[in-house]
Amino acid sequence: MRRYRTDLWQVGILRAPMADCLTGWPQAEIVWLPAQRPYCFLADPFGVWRDGQLHVFAEAYDYRTKHGTLVRHVFDEKLQWQHEAPVMAQPFHLSYPFLIEEAGALYLLPEAHRSGKLTLYRMTDDLSRGEPVADLLDLPVIDATVIQRGDVWWMFFSLPGSEQEALHAAWAESLTGPWHLHPGNPLRVDRGSSRPGGTPLVHEGALYLPTQDCRSTYGGALQWLRIDELMPERFHATPATRLEASAWATPFTDGMHTLSACGPVTLFDVKRIDRSPRRAFINAQRRLRRAFG
């Protein structure tokens, strides 16, 4: 029955640079993050290397609360898992912890559209927490994805109501703004290649943006979008290679919606669709907790 469809995501580390994914899924070793308890998942991975350790930031979601928080998983140089630590929790849902390195600092730009705004945080030196720096946009931005091209900062994002089919952009001369909405928004309306899905990649002078293919299911696959023209007044892009989960991701073969670069490795997530009626029991428990405190 369609009512019993629960997306469960898992995060992996591919031992290959992101550029190797431009023409298809590479044959390389995968290290998986620790499995979560039933009806919980990890998704939206972004990472950074510090002192020989890989820090993987991700959304941690529990269907019992329907609330996402941000966590950090630490691996050593051999990609052996070390520990997990909380990063951020808010009264509203958090996801897509996009990372930006600029002028020696690490910034976090999480998706928090239920707050009604997009807030930039600066991570502390020990990466344990983020301190708010500026509100970049007073909009309920979804999956904000940032890259600097020359002297201009660019942001790609979606908005509620059309998040699976419309691509928007903004630009600024400084990371902290002010940010200007592109006059051509939405720049693209296509359920197969509009919602951002990871870090932009510059390869051989060309800019590529990973986007989600949501035509058959939310986050069904990743679609590379080659951005041919990017100006404050103009935009043009062309779909390139499509990536999807297959036997190598078993049992998480029903989708893929984030791909991010981290030096010699690439972070990604894949999903399986659980069709057990147990989800209805979890929903009932959540409603009872809310009713009776």
QUIBEL-V580218 format. One record per helix or strand of 2 or more residues. SS is the DSSP state (~ for helix, > for strand). FROM is the first residue (numbers start at 1). LEN is the number of residues. Records with the same first field share a line. If there is no record, write none. Layout:
SS->FROM-LEN  FROM-LEN
This chain:
>->6-9  30-3  40-11  53-10  67-9  81-8  95-8  105-7  118-6  130-8  141-9  152-8  166-7  180-2  188-2  201-3  206-8  221-10  235-9  255-8  265-10
~->18-4  113-3  247-3  278-15
